[in-house]
Amino acid sequence: MADINLMMLAKYPFHEQSKEYVTSLGLSIAQMREHPIYGSSFELGTQRATQALENKLTHKAEDKISAELSILSFAIARILVNLTRNKSIIRRYAKAEAQMAHALLLREKPEIIENIKTDVGLRIQDNKISYTQYVHYAKELAKTNPRWKLVNRRMHEGIIGLNKAEQLIIMQEAIQQKIATPINVTKTPHEFKQTAENINLRYSGRPTEISMKELELNALPPCIKQIIAQLESGNASHNSMFVLATTLIDLGLKTENILKIFSRYPSYNEEKSRYQIEFLAGEKSTTRYSSPTCARIKGYGLCVAECKIKHPLMYYRDRKKR
């Protein structure tokens, strides 16, 4: 393992060689916890995860030991965020790590940049990329910036040109996707799971954080509260989104405020969501869709408590009166 560049891996710990290095240490997680030097990696990993979720992530590795701990802290942080099973937290963590990597790559040597490109599977030669790879990595960018849409790029024989700055942005997207890829966390110690649960509780954005004059949060039926929580974690199904949207429409919420709630979804697309809500409300169609009955919600498998009512609106109005 003498050819491994520890300082490079400390800056870009998502690199495949980082896995090789951690494996080369020959330590189980339990042994690592008791190690006189590596023992602090668990606390550093927890700190790394929380800093990333708070957009406070910074790189600090000035010598061999700090470089090793940086690599190990990344491995621990990634285990912790995956243990939350919360897609939103995993996505936010991956985004923060990718943003930090992008900031470091701006000042990086060309040979290291090429190394990272290869590691994340990017095939960019002579400042050109295939349209298939471009679409794969630029799809999220195109949602917020029209210049990344394929129709706004020059393409010749399936090849698209990229300047240096654009290449680094595409690299950031590739890095984010790599870090967000699920990992196997089935054999992790109990204390890891407890820490992950605390992270989930702290950063999952529970529905109690929603605040708007049109909605009395405490009056919402349990099924709707659960759907909002699922929305935040990225686990909301098509049926649950339909139930949530139609219920909020029937409660009289304005489209803009309904969008605020739906924006909590990790793959939120404002244009698409706006159209769907206006369609359900009858503004973009000839039919206005109503909130399903409790019987229908049970049929969808979305009922989470026996409220002894026939319709979620009845629950809301009764609770609001109280």
C-alpha positions as a Markdown table, in Angstrom:
| # | Residue | x | y | z |
|---|---|---|---|---|
| 1 | Met | 0.0 | 0.0 | 0.0 |
| 2 | Ala | 3.1 | 2.3 | -0.2 |
| 3 | Asp | 1.9 | 3.8 | -3.5 |
| 4 | Ile | -1.3 | 5.2 | -1.9 |
| 5 | Asn | -1.4 | 9.0 | -1.6 |
| 6 | Leu | -2.9 | 9.5 | 1.9 |
| 7 | Met | -3.1 | 13.3 | 1.6 |
| 8 | Met | -5.1 | 12.9 | -1.7 |
| 9 | Leu | -7.4 | 10.3 | -0.1 |
| 10 | Ala | -8.0 | 12.6 | 2.9 |
| 11 | Lys | -9.3 | 15.2 | 0.5 |
| 12 | Tyr | -11.3 | 12.8 | -1.6 |
| 13 | Pro | -12.2 | 9.9 | 0.7 |
| 14 | Phe | -14.9 | 8.6 | -1.6 |
| 15 | His | -12.0 | 7.3 | -3.8 |
| 16 | Glu | -11.9 | 3.5 | -4.3 |
| 17 | Gln | -8.4 | 3.4 | -2.9 |
| 18 | Ser | -9.8 | 4.7 | 0.4 |
| 19 | Lys | -11.7 | 1.4 | 0.8 |
| 20 | Glu | -8.4 | -0.5 | 0.1 |
| 21 | Tyr | -6.6 | 1.5 | 2.7 |
| 22 | Val | -9.2 | 1.0 | 5.4 |
| 23 | Thr | -9.2 | -2.7 | 4.6 |
| 24 | Ser | -5.4 | -2.8 | 4.8 |
| 25 | Leu | -5.5 | -1.7 | 8.4 |
| 26 | Gly | -7.0 | -5.1 | 9.3 |
| 27 | Leu | -9.1 | -3.8 | 12.1 |
| 28 | Ser | -12.8 | -4.6 | 12.9 |
| 29 | Ile | -15.0 | -1.7 | 14.0 |
| 30 | Ala | -14.8 | -2.9 | 17.6 |
| 31 | Gln | -11.0 | -3.1 | 17.4 |
| 32 | Met | -10.9 | 0.4 | 15.8 |
| 33 | Arg | -12.9 | 1.8 | 18.7 |
| 34 | Glu | -10.2 | 0.5 | 21.1 |
| 35 | His | -7.2 | 1.7 | 19.0 |
| 36 | Pro | -5.1 | 4.4 | 20.7 |
| 37 | Ile | -5.0 | 6.5 | 17.5 |
| 38 | Tyr | -8.0 | 5.4 | 15.4 |
| 39 | Gly | -10.3 | 5.3 | 18.4 |
| 40 | Ser | -11.4 | 8.9 | 17.8 |
| 41 | Ser | -12.6 | 8.1 | 14.3 |
| 42 | Phe | -16.1 | 7.3 | 15.5 |
| 43 | Glu | -16.6 | 10.7 | 17.2 |
| 44 | Leu | -15.0 | 12.4 | 14.2 |
| 45 | Gly | -17.3 | 10.5 | 11.9 |
| 46 | Thr | -20.4 | 11.6 | 13.9 |
| 47 | Gln | -19.1 | 15.1 | 13.8 |
| 48 | Arg | -18.5 | 14.9 | 10.1 |
| 49 | Ala | -22.0 | 13.7 | 9.4 |
| 50 | Thr | -23.6 | 16.5 | 11.5 |
| 51 | Gln | -21.3 | 19.2 | 10.0 |
| 52 | Ala | -22.3 | 18.1 | 6.5 |
| 53 | Leu | -26.0 | 18.2 | 7.3 |
| 54 | Glu | -25.5 | 21.7 | 8.8 |
| 55 | Asn | -23.4 | 22.9 | 5.7 |
| 56 | Lys | -20.4 | 23.4 | 7.9 |
| 57 | Leu | -18.1 | 20.7 | 6.4 |
| 58 | Thr | -14.4 | 21.7 | 6.1 |
| 59 | His | -11.3 | 19.8 | 5.2 |
| 60 | Lys | -8.4 | 19.6 | 7.7 |
| 61 | Ala | -5.6 | 17.1 | 7.2 |
| 62 | Glu | -2.0 | 18.3 | 7.7 |
| 63 | Asp | -0.1 | 15.1 | 8.5 |
| 64 | Lys | -0.3 | 11.3 | 8.2 |
| 65 | Ile | -2.4 | 10.8 | 11.3 |
| 66 | Ser | -4.9 | 13.5 | 10.6 |
| 67 | Ala | -5.2 | 12.2 | 7.0 |
| 68 | Glu | -5.9 | 8.7 | 8.2 |
| 69 | Leu | -8.5 | 9.9 | 10.6 |
| 70 | Ser | -10.1 | 12.0 | 7.9 |
| 71 | Ile | -10.5 | 8.9 | 5.7 |
| 72 | Leu | -11.9 | 6.9 | 8.6 |
| 73 | Ser | -14.3 | 9.6 | 9.6 |
| 74 | Phe | -15.7 | 9.6 | 6.1 |
| 75 | Ala | -16.3 | 5.9 | 6.3 |
| 76 | Ile | -18.0 | 6.2 | 9.7 |
| 77 | Ala | -20.1 | 9.2 | 8.6 |
| 78 | Arg | -21.3 | 7.3 | 5.5 |
| 79 | Ile | -22.3 | 4.3 | 7.7 |
| 80 | Leu | -24.2 | 6.6 | 10.0 |
| 81 | Val | -26.2 | 8.4 | 7.4 |
| 82 | Asn | -27.1 | 5.1 | 5.6 |
| 83 | Leu | -28.2 | 3.7 | 8.9 |
| 84 | Thr | -30.8 | 6.5 | 9.1 |
| 85 | Arg | -32.6 | 4.9 | 6.1 |
| 86 | Asn | -33.6 | 8.5 | 5.3 |
| 87 | Lys | -33.1 | 9.3 | 1.6 |
| 88 | Ser | -33.2 | 13.0 | 2.3 |
| 89 | Ile | -30.4 | 12.8 | 4.9 |
| 90 | Ile | -28.3 | 10.6 | 2.6 |
| 91 | Arg | -28.8 | 13.0 | -0.3 |
| 92 | Arg | -27.9 | 16.1 | 1.8 |
| 93 | Tyr | -24.8 | 14.4 | 3.2 |
| 94 | Ala | -23.6 | 13.4 | -0.2 |
| 95 | Lys | -24.3 | 16.9 | -1.6 |
| 96 | Ala | -22.2 | 18.5 | 1.2 |
| 97 | Glu | -19.3 | 16.1 | 0.6 |
| 98 | Ala | -19.4 | 16.7 | -3.1 |
| 99 | Gln | -19.5 | 20.5 | -2.7 |
| 100 | Met | -16.4 | 20.3 | -0.5 |
| 101 | Ala | -14.7 | 18.1 | -3.0 |
| 102 | His | -15.6 | 20.6 | -5.8 |
| 103 | Ala | -14.0 | 23.5 | -3.8 |
| 104 | Leu | -10.8 | 21.4 | -3.4 |
| 105 | Leu | -10.8 | 20.4 | -7.1 |
| 106 | Leu | -10.8 | 24.1 | -8.1 |
| 107 | Arg | -7.2 | 24.3 | -6.8 |
| 108 | Glu | -6.1 | 20.8 | -7.7 |
| 109 | Lys | -3.4 | 19.6 | -9.9 |
| 110 | Pro | -4.5 | 18.4 | -13.4 |
| 111 | Glu | -3.3 | 14.8 | -12.8 |
| 112 | Ile | -5.3 | 14.5 | -9.6 |
| 113 | Ile | -8.4 | 15.8 | -11.4 |
| 114 | Glu | -8.0 | 13.2 | -14.1 |
| 115 | Asn | -7.5 | 10.6 | -11.3 |
| 116 | Ile | -10.8 | 11.6 | -9.7 |
| 117 | Lys | -12.6 | 11.6 | -13.1 |
| 118 | Thr | -11.6 | 8.0 | -13.7 |
| 119 | Asp | -12.5 | 7.0 | -10.1 |
| 120 | Val | -16.1 | 8.3 | -10.4 |
| 121 | Gly | -16.5 | 6.8 | -13.9 |
| 122 | Leu | -16.5 | 10.1 | -15.9 |
| 123 | Arg | -15.3 | 9.7 | -19.5 |
| 124 | Ile | -14.3 | 13.2 | -20.6 |
| 125 | Gln | -11.7 | 13.5 | -23.2 |
| 126 | Asp | -10.5 | 16.7 | -25.0 |
| 127 | Asn | -13.2 | 18.6 | -23.1 |
| 128 | Lys | -15.9 | 16.4 | -24.6 |
| 129 | Ile | -18.5 | 14.1 | -23.1 |
| 130 | Ser | -21.0 | 11.7 | -24.6 |
| 131 | Tyr | -24.6 | 12.9 | -24.4 |
| 132 | Thr | -25.6 | 9.8 | -22.4 |
| 133 | Gln | -23.2 | 10.6 | -19.6 |
| 134 | Tyr | -24.1 | 14.3 | -19.9 |
| 135 | Val | -27.8 | 13.6 | -19.5 |
| 136 | His | -27.1 | 11.2 | -16.5 |
| 137 | Tyr | -25.1 | 13.7 | -14.5 |
| 138 | Ala | -26.7 | 17.0 | -15.6 |
| 139 | Lys | -30.4 | 16.0 | -15.1 |
| 140 | Glu | -30.5 | 17.5 | -11.6 |
| 141 | Leu | -28.6 | 20.6 | -12.7 |
| 142 | Ala | -31.1 | 21.2 | -15.5 |
| 143 | Lys | -34.0 | 21.4 | -13.0 |
| 144 | Thr | -32.7 | 24.6 | -11.6 |
| 145 | Asn | -30.6 | 26.1 | -14.4 |
| 146 | Pro | -31.9 | 26.0 | -18.1 |
| 147 | Arg | -28.4 | 26.2 | -19.5 |
| 148 | Trp | -27.8 | 22.5 | -18.4 |
| 149 | Lys | -30.8 | 21.3 | -20.4 |
| 150 | Leu | -29.8 | 19.1 | -23.4 |
| 151 | Val | -31.7 | 21.3 | -25.8 |
| 152 | Asn | -29.5 | 24.3 | -24.8 |
| 153 | Arg | -26.2 | 22.5 | -25.5 |
| 154 | Arg | -24.4 | 22.1 | -28.8 |
| 155 | Met | -24.1 | 18.4 | -29.8 |
| 156 | His | -22.3 | 16.8 | -32.7 |
| 157 | Glu | -22.6 | 13.1 | -33.3 |
| 158 | Gly | -23.6 | 12.5 | -29.8 |
| 159 | Ile | -20.8 | 14.5 | -28.2 |
| 160 | Ile | -21.1 | 17.6 | -26.1 |
| 161 | Gly | -18.4 | 20.1 | -25.3 |
| 162 | Leu | -17.6 | 21.2 | -21.8 |
| 163 | Asn | -15.3 | 24.0 | -20.5 |
| 164 | Lys | -13.1 | 23.4 | -17.5 |
| 165 | Ala | -15.6 | 24.9 | -15.0 |
| 166 | Glu | -18.4 | 22.9 | -16.4 |
| 167 | Gln | -16.4 | 19.7 | -16.1 |
| 168 | Leu | -15.8 | 20.3 | -12.4 |
| 169 | Ile | -19.5 | 20.9 | -11.9 |
| 170 | Ile | -20.3 | 17.6 | -13.7 |
| 171 | Met | -17.6 | 15.9 | -11.5 |
| 172 | Gln | -19.4 | 17.3 | -8.4 |
| 173 | Glu | -22.6 | 15.6 | -9.6 |
| 174 | Ala | -20.8 | 12.3 | -10.2 |
| 175 | Ile | -19.2 | 12.5 | -6.8 |
| 176 | Gln | -22.5 | 13.2 | -5.1 |
| 177 | Gln | -24.1 | 10.2 | -6.9 |
| 178 | Lys | -21.3 | 7.9 | -5.8 |
| 179 | Ile | -21.5 | 8.9 | -2.2 |
| 180 | Ala | -25.3 | 8.7 | -2.2 |
| 181 | Thr | -25.1 | 5.1 | -3.4 |
| 182 | Pro | -26.4 | 2.8 | -0.6 |
| 183 | Ile | -24.0 | 0.6 | 1.3 |
| 184 | Asn | -24.4 | -2.5 | 3.4 |
| 185 | Val | -24.9 | -1.6 | 7.0 |
| 186 | Thr | -26.4 | -4.8 | 8.3 |
| 187 | Lys | -23.5 | -5.7 | 10.6 |
| 188 | Thr | -22.9 | -2.5 | 12.4 |
| 189 | Pro | -22.7 | -2.2 | 16.2 |
| 190 | His | -25.7 | -1.1 | 18.2 |
| 191 | Glu | -24.2 | 2.2 | 19.3 |
| 192 | Phe | -23.9 | 3.1 | 15.6 |
| 193 | Lys | -27.6 | 2.5 | 15.2 |
| 194 | Gln | -28.4 | 4.6 | 18.2 |
| 195 | Thr | -26.3 | 7.5 | 16.9 |
| 196 | Ala | -27.9 | 7.2 | 13.5 |
| 197 | Glu | -31.3 | 7.4 | 15.1 |
| 198 | Asn | -30.3 | 10.6 | 16.9 |
| 199 | Ile | -29.1 | 12.1 | 13.6 |
| 200 | Asn | -32.4 | 11.1 | 12.0 |
| 201 | Leu | -34.5 | 12.7 | 14.8 |
| 202 | Arg | -32.4 | 15.9 | 14.6 |
| 203 | Tyr | -32.1 | 16.4 | 10.9 |
| 204 | Ser | -35.1 | 14.6 | 9.3 |
| 205 | Gly | -37.2 | 17.8 | 9.4 |
| 206 | Arg | -40.3 | 16.5 | 11.2 |
| 207 | Pro | -43.7 | 17.8 | 10.0 |
| 208 | Thr | -43.9 | 19.7 | 13.3 |
| 209 | Glu | -41.6 | 22.2 | 11.6 |
| 210 | Ile | -44.3 | 23.2 | 9.1 |
| 211 | Ser | -45.8 | 26.5 | 10.0 |
| 212 | Met | -48.4 | 28.4 | 8.0 |
| 213 | Lys | -51.6 | 30.3 | 8.9 |
| 214 | Glu | -53.8 | 28.2 | 6.7 |
| 215 | Leu | -52.9 | 24.9 | 8.4 |
| 216 | Glu | -53.4 | 23.8 | 12.0 |
| 217 | Leu | -50.7 | 21.1 | 12.2 |
| 218 | Asn | -51.9 | 19.5 | 15.5 |
| 219 | Ala | -55.3 | 18.9 | 13.9 |
| 220 | Leu | -54.0 | 16.8 | 11.1 |
| 221 | Pro | -54.9 | 13.1 | 11.2 |
| 222 | Pro | -52.1 | 10.6 | 11.9 |
| 223 | Cys | -52.1 | 9.3 | 8.4 |
| 224 | Ile | -51.4 | 12.8 | 6.9 |
| 225 | Lys | -48.7 | 13.5 | 9.5 |
| 226 | Gln | -47.1 | 10.2 | 8.6 |
| 227 | Ile | -47.2 | 10.9 | 4.8 |
| 228 | Ile | -45.5 | 14.3 | 5.4 |
| 229 | Ala | -42.7 | 12.5 | 7.3 |
| 230 | Gln | -42.4 | 9.9 | 4.5 |
| 231 | Leu | -42.3 | 12.8 | 2.0 |
| 232 | Glu | -39.2 | 14.3 | 3.8 |
| 233 | Ser | -37.4 | 10.9 | 3.9 |
| 234 | Gly | -38.1 | 10.2 | 0.2 |
| 235 | Asn | -40.4 | 7.2 | 0.9 |
| 236 | Ala | -43.7 | 8.7 | -0.1 |
| 237 | Ser | -45.6 | 6.6 | -2.7 |
| 238 | His | -47.8 | 7.8 | -5.5 |
| 239 | Asn | -51.0 | 7.0 | -3.5 |
| 240 | Ser | -49.7 | 8.8 | -0.4 |
| 241 | Met | -48.9 | 11.9 | -2.5 |
| 242 | Phe | -52.3 | 11.8 | -4.0 |
| 243 | Val | -53.9 | 11.6 | -0.5 |
| 244 | Leu | -51.8 | 14.4 | 0.8 |
| 245 | Ala | -52.4 | 16.8 | -2.2 |
| 246 | Thr | -56.1 | 16.3 | -2.3 |
| 247 | Thr | -56.5 | 16.6 | 1.5 |
| 248 | Leu | -54.5 | 19.9 | 1.5 |
| 249 | Ile | -56.6 | 21.2 | -1.4 |
| 250 | Asp | -59.8 | 20.3 | 0.4 |
| 251 | Leu | -58.5 | 22.0 | 3.5 |
| 252 | Gly | -58.3 | 25.2 | 1.4 |
| 253 | Leu | -54.6 | 25.6 | 1.2 |
| 254 | Lys | -53.2 | 27.8 | -1.6 |
| 255 | Thr | -51.1 | 26.1 | -4.2 |
| 256 | Glu | -48.0 | 28.0 | -3.1 |
| 257 | Asn | -48.3 | 26.7 | 0.5 |
| 258 | Ile | -49.0 | 23.1 | -0.7 |
| 259 | Leu | -45.8 | 23.4 | -2.8 |
| 260 | Lys | -43.9 | 24.4 | 0.4 |
| 261 | Ile | -44.9 | 21.1 | 1.9 |
| 262 | Phe | -44.1 | 19.1 | -1.2 |
| 263 | Ser | -40.7 | 20.8 | -1.6 |
| 264 | Arg | -39.6 | 18.6 | 1.3 |
| 265 | Tyr | -39.4 | 15.7 | -1.1 |
| 266 | Pro | -35.8 | 14.9 | -2.1 |
| 267 | Ser | -36.7 | 14.7 | -5.8 |
| 268 | Tyr | -39.0 | 17.7 | -5.8 |
| 269 | Asn | -39.6 | 19.4 | -9.1 |
| 270 | Glu | -41.6 | 22.6 | -8.7 |
| 271 | Glu | -42.9 | 22.8 | -12.3 |
| 272 | Lys | -44.1 | 19.2 | -12.3 |
| 273 | Ser | -45.6 | 19.5 | -8.8 |
| 274 | Arg | -47.4 | 22.7 | -9.5 |
| 275 | Tyr | -49.0 | 21.2 | -12.6 |
| 276 | Gln | -50.1 | 18.1 | -10.7 |
| 277 | Ile | -51.6 | 20.1 | -7.8 |
| 278 | Glu | -53.4 | 22.4 | -10.2 |
| 279 | Phe | -54.6 | 19.4 | -12.1 |
| 280 | Leu | -56.0 | 17.8 | -9.0 |
| 281 | Ala | -57.6 | 21.1 | -7.9 |
| 282 | Gly | -59.5 | 21.3 | -11.3 |
| 283 | Glu | -57.5 | 24.3 | -12.5 |
| 284 | Lys | -55.8 | 22.4 | -15.2 |
| 285 | Ser | -58.5 | 19.8 | -15.8 |
| 286 | Thr | -62.3 | 19.5 | -15.9 |
| 287 | Thr | -62.4 | 17.4 | -12.7 |
| 288 | Arg | -61.7 | 18.5 | -9.2 |
| 289 | Tyr | -60.4 | 15.5 | -7.2 |
| 290 | Ser | -61.5 | 15.1 | -3.6 |
| 291 | Ser | -59.6 | 13.7 | -0.6 |
| 292 | Pro | -60.2 | 9.9 | -0.3 |
| 293 | Thr | -62.3 | 8.4 | 2.5 |
| 294 | Cys | -60.7 | 6.6 | 5.4 |
| 295 | Ala | -61.8 | 3.3 | 3.8 |
| 296 | Arg | -59.9 | 4.2 | 0.7 |
| 297 | Ile | -56.9 | 5.3 | 2.7 |
| 298 | Lys | -56.9 | 2.0 | 4.5 |
| 299 | Gly | -57.1 | 0.2 | 1.1 |
| 300 | Tyr | -53.9 | 2.1 | 0.1 |
| 301 | Gly | -52.2 | 0.8 | 3.3 |
| 302 | Leu | -51.7 | 4.3 | 4.6 |
| 303 | Cys | -53.9 | 4.2 | 7.8 |
| 304 | Val | -51.6 | 4.3 | 10.9 |
| 305 | Ala | -54.2 | 4.6 | 13.7 |
| 306 | Glu | -57.8 | 3.8 | 14.4 |
| 307 | Cys | -59.4 | 7.2 | 14.6 |
| 308 | Lys | -63.0 | 6.0 | 14.4 |
| 309 | Ile | -64.0 | 8.4 | 11.7 |
| 310 | Lys | -65.0 | 8.1 | 8.0 |
| 311 | His | -63.0 | 10.9 | 6.4 |
| 312 | Pro | -59.7 | 12.7 | 7.3 |
| 313 | Leu | -61.4 | 16.1 | 6.9 |
| 314 | Met | -63.8 | 15.1 | 9.7 |
| 315 | Tyr | -60.8 | 14.4 | 11.9 |
| 316 | Tyr | -59.2 | 17.7 | 11.1 |
| 317 | Arg | -62.3 | 19.8 | 11.6 |
| 318 | Asp | -63.2 | 18.1 | 14.8 |
| 319 | Arg | -59.7 | 18.5 | 16.3 |
| 320 | Lys | -59.6 | 22.1 | 15.1 |
| 321 | Lys | -62.8 | 22.9 | 17.0 |
| 322 | Arg | -61.3 | 21.4 | 20.1 |
